Amino acid sequence: MGSGQESESDSSKAPVEQKAPVKPVSFFSLFQYAKPLEYFWLFIGVIMSAIKALMLPAVVIIYSEFTAMLVDRTLMIGTTSTTYFLPILGGGKILVNATKAENNEELYKDSVSYGILLTIASLIMFISGVFSIDIFNLVALKIVTRIRIKAFYACMKKVLDGTTWFLTQTLLRRLQKKVAHFLNLIIGFVITVCISLAYGWKLTLAVSVYIPIVIVMNHYFGIYQSRLTTREQESYATAGNLAEEVLSSIRTVIAFGGEKAECSKFDKHLIPARIASKHKAMFASISDGILRSMLFLSCAGAFWYGVNLILANRFEEEKEYTPAILMIAFFGIIVGADNISRTSPFLQAFAMARGCATNIFKAIDEPSKIDPFSVDGKILNYGLRGVIEFRDVFFRYPSRPEKIIHRGLNFKVHEGETLALVGSSGCGKSSCVQLIQRFYDPVFGEIFNCWTRPVLFQGTIAENIRHGKPSATQREVEESAKAAGVHEFIANLPESYQTFIGERGVQLSGGQKQRIAIARALISNPKILLLDEATSALDYTSEKLVQEALDIASKGRTTIVVSHRLSAIRAADRIVYLDNGKVIESGTHDELMQLQGHYYKMVTAGDLKVQEDQSTVEEEMEEKFLKRKSLEIYEKSFELDTNNLDKNYKDFELPAMEKILNKEPKKKDDVEEEKTEFLKTFGRIFMMAKPEWVYLFFGALAAILFGFTYPGFALIFGEFYAALSETEEQVVLDKTANLSIACLIVGFITGFICFAQTYFFNLAGGWLTTRIRSSCYKTRLSGDAANVEGAIGYPLSGIIQALSNFIISTSFAFYYSWKLSLLCLSTCPIIIGTVVLEASLMSKQMLREKEALEKCSQISTEAITNIRTVAGLRREEYMIKKYNAEIRKVESLIRQKVRWRGVINSTGQAFMFFAYAVALCYGGVMVSRDEIPFQDIIKVSETLLYGSMMLAQSLSFAPAFTAALVAGHRIFKTIDRKSIIQSPTSHKGKALVKNEPFEGVRFSNIDFKYPTRPNIQILRGLNLDVLKGKTVGLVGHSGCGKSTCIQLLLRYYDPDSGKVFLDDDNIKTDLSLEAVRSKLGLVSQEPVLFERTIAENIAYGDNLRDVSLSEIMEAAKKANAHNFIINLPNGYDTKLGSRGTQLSGGEKQRIAIARALVRNPKVLLLDEATSALDLHSEKVVQDALDEACSGRTCIVIAHRLSTIQNADVICVVKNGIIAESGSHHQLMAKNGLYATLYKTQPKAE
């Protein structure tokens, strides 16, 4: 068989080995490809991160010193707190027995000093943040670009698959920015904890109990959440695989009425996801609730214990604890705990980066056994004679070391000789060609020195031909095209040789592609020509043209031909028959036929096909259109992400890929239309979530109540400062006790509210997603279904919570001081704006990065998926240069955009502290003027600034919320779309009574054009009667409309005019779809079997009832399949692989026949049912078909006229009508169209 089959079996049948887990590379190894200068910049980046991290504890100390001054100046008992930062700018002066006026004057200086110091700290934080993020981003970009280039080079060098290359796409996102943020968090944690211990170790140790609880809980909850997510994704993956299988075989599903059964099965696969979603919601809510509660509980403990420590030596000259120390220790631990709790996502990202890097670095560093870039060995620029000799060659595929392909193979090809290699599948024919090109090396022995489906690259026809000789002139290009017999076709194209090959350019037939590939091979004037199944994928007409070109090309050259077509090898100078890895027979065609050995048996048995099967043009073009439409739906559902190319890149045809890569942006009107629909879409999503309304109600109520918690905490915090200003110890203790109890109560309430909010919204969102996935099963919009969760899930809860919090905070703040409130609110737009702008910028940058990488991905995908063609043409260096040039453009583009991320992110963080500087500075001035109690400025500033920060964070959910509405809009457009093919609207359509007499099928004056090609008339007034119990054969050239008749009968389409009758009922107006299809049994050329047991596949023929095993076995016996099934290890319970890959073509076809028979159809439809089989299998299947057709009405389509010679009536379809009809003998006697078709088909000898 062809090279494709042999090479594919190499991998597909490889045994699965249990490999020991590979140890990931270390974190520092991620930077091993950095240059010395980049290491220097990384060092500078670490210094900048440390400086930025230092600013956080500095702000905590400055804030604590200032708030302590507020207490001391108001209490007027002298300065009890020692300050270090405030005195730098004239504040923090120690007073003893000072008057109120003196205290107010110093408080004014304290306020100014505080404001300036915090502004300086904010500025340092901004500058160091910009530098640290920018440095790590740029260095990461350079390193990953270098890794991408090296990985692509490794792929070109080793002729390996593209999986390794595509892993590099995830690496940049794991390194960019995250390293800088992670360092900030870790350094900040260490410094704040150390400073807290230095200031007040007793209080620090007491409060730090909070930290291990946070770490341990985050760790274990994270592990469990990860397991639940994996379980959920596995459920979705299983359902997705089912969807993939069913949707790719949708016509088979429809033909056998399996829609309802498949939907039910899909829903069952989603049940584990629904359960996992519920458990995830539960654990996420428990985690969230406990963490929120712990913050308040730790505050309560810190207040009570801290006050007792202060009061222990309140009136002593040297005070161990003061209000400033209390605040520094308390806030240091809280900030440190917050930092360490936020490191988990970064650690996960780094772990993924290390995992990706392990495989990438291994591929890069591993030497290639066959290196095309090696300078060792001879370079035969001149004097190559074209003599090839295999001497004692032993070979086995690396992935199947247990199976030896060649066992001491010996043969020699002389200069100018054409040698044909034949033999059974897997005998090693194509392996010889691969060994000559050194895709592999033999295990032992020595070798002395065009594909089944030709690979053409994106570009013009001239560029594709010139790949064979990069320096070729236009004249040489045209001469090679003439030699390949393709010049005339190219010259007649509008752009001639400059015609672009691809989705937006000309679409070439198989024969045209093959002849261009031949021209590409000939342009270099090779001494040796390797033809591996060069005509096997072509129809008979194209084969003749290509074979003539190959015969001309082979003259004067050493040629090795691998083919299973007699026409391709008959004229060879020598034919070598291989079996079991050795040469069994050798000679010319005539000599081997006279020998009557293995070759003779192969020819006479029909294993060397005399004609390849043609697929009808109308179906082929329609299928291509449906694929393109699927891709269009896909691109709307999922923006092209290069990270996912490693999964399915082989399944994309490059012309279709190009359509995505070069897709035009949406028109402005379309965008505006979507925006106007958003409110309506949200309403529909909300109505669709009706089963979850109870959860949404309680979740929204909890989110609103949550808005009261932090303003409540700010009030407690302010009152705590007020308590410290009391002169009597007992009053201080009583107030602190009450405030601690209040803090505990608020903590427990907050935990419960947070639990309820997270649980109900997550549960509602998860269940809605599952239900929408089920609704969108038929539309491939599962990705959009996941996005819709954002409309009623966690993003919505965050928005409600933040709005509630902001409204309540503003109300409280204005109650205490409208002046200070207005000042604080003036800083809110900038705080909110930076968060929203960063989220928007990150989203746009990710989109730009993807767009920029799409061109690189196109080049890499094309080169890697067609690596053997690239290697065969020696174009590795060309592809590397082309890729390198493109990746450098990407690097330059990303560098221009990445700097703004550091600026905006640092602005948001720094401005938050600047807002504290402005608010408390002005508040301190107001206190010094006796305009407001000092505790009120704490209440106002804390409530408003925290409220604005929460609002800003909630607005960062806006992109997810908008994406949810966009996804919902697309889903509803798809759900609202009605199928053109419907059961009659006036009534459900009557069902045929099971025992009702059946009279036959009639096509009456049918006109039809495919909707996708309205300018091509397929059927033109076709009339055809198929009487009960008769077999009618349809024959004719490709595109004449044979298969269209079957599609109209199955109601895949409706005719433009005319009627199709089943019995005397019009199938469009009188019968339901279920009734029509239940009486038809379809057996196609390529039988579609599902990844289920053999019994389930056969039972699939009748989805309207439960088919018993006895009925399944009876159908299998009629289909001549029972004997081979029971000989399988698991018999009828044998589970088939995807599309039945474990079975031979004949076995699959017989199961398909049994599936059609189990429903006892009134009409059996056979569409090229035996054309894809060898003669032995064809005879077995044909016997089964003859048995199946007995007593049934049958419509048979065939290109092998020998299979329909016994039909009652044979109809020749031409130009969309029945041109001739009659029995075989009648039509041969007429000597018309049928006789001409019969005579032109080549016969086996």
Secondary structure, 3 states (H helix, E strand, C coil): CCHHHHHHHHHHCCCCCCCCCCCCCCCHHHHCCCCHHHHHHHHHHHHHHHHHHHHHHHHHHHHHHHHHHHHHHHHCCCCCCCCCCHHHHCCCCCCCCCCHHHHHHHHHHHHHHHHHHHHHHHHHHHHHHHHHHHHHHHHHHHHHHHHHHHHHHHHHHHCCCCHHHHHHHHHHHHHCCHHHHHHHHHHHHHHHHHHHHHHCHHHHHHHCCHHHHHHHHHHHHHHHHHHHHHHHHHHHHHHHHHHHHHHHCHHHHHHCCCHHHHHHHHHHHHHHHHHHHHHHHHHHHHHHHHHHHHHHHHHHHHHHHHHHHHHHCCCCCCCCCCHHHHHHHHHHHHHHHHHHHCCHHHHHHHHHHHHHHHHHHHHHHCCCCCCCCCCCCCCCCCCCCCCEEEEEEEECCCCCCCCCCEEEEEEEECCCCEEEEEECCCCCHHHHHHHHCCCCCCCEEEEECCCCCCCCCCEEHHHHHHCCCCCCCHHHHHHHHHHCCCHHHHHCCCCHHHCEECCCCECCCHHHHHHHHHHHHHCCCCCEEEEECCCCCCCHHHHHHHHHHHHHHHCCCEEEEECCEHHHHCCCCEEEEEECCEEEEEECHHHHHHHCCHHHHHHHHCCCECCCCCCCHHHHHHHHHHHHHHHHHHHHHCCCCHHHHHHHHHHCCHHHHHHHHCCCCCCHHHHHHHHHHHHHHHHHHHHHCHHHHHHHHHHHHHHHHHHHHHHHHHHHHHHHHHHHCCCCHHHHHHHHHHHHHHHHHHHHHHHHHHHHHHHHHHHHHHHHHHHHHHHCHHHCCHHHHHHHHHHHCHHHHHHHHHHHHHHHHHHHHHHHCHHHHHHHHHHHHHHHHHHHHHHHHHHHHHHHHHHHHHHHHHHHHHHHHCHHHHHHCCCHHHHHHHHHHHHHHHHHHHHHHHHHHHHHHHHHHHHHHHHHHHHHHHHHHHHHCCCCCHHHHHHHHHHHHHHHHHHHHHHCCHHHHHHHHHHHHHHHHHHHCCCCCCCCCCCCCECCCCCCCCCEEEEEEEEECCCCCCCCCCEEEEEEEEECCCEEEEECCCCCCHHHHHHHHCCCCCCCEEEEEECCEECCCCECHHHHHHCEEEECCCCCCCCCEHHHHHHCCCCCCCCCHHHHHHHHHHCCCHHHHHCCCCHHHCECCHHHCCCCHHHHHHHHHHHHHCCCCCEEEEECCCCCCCHHHHHHHHHHHHHHHCCCEEEEECCCHHHHCCCCEEEEEECCEEEEEECHHHHHHHCCHHHHHHHHCCCCC
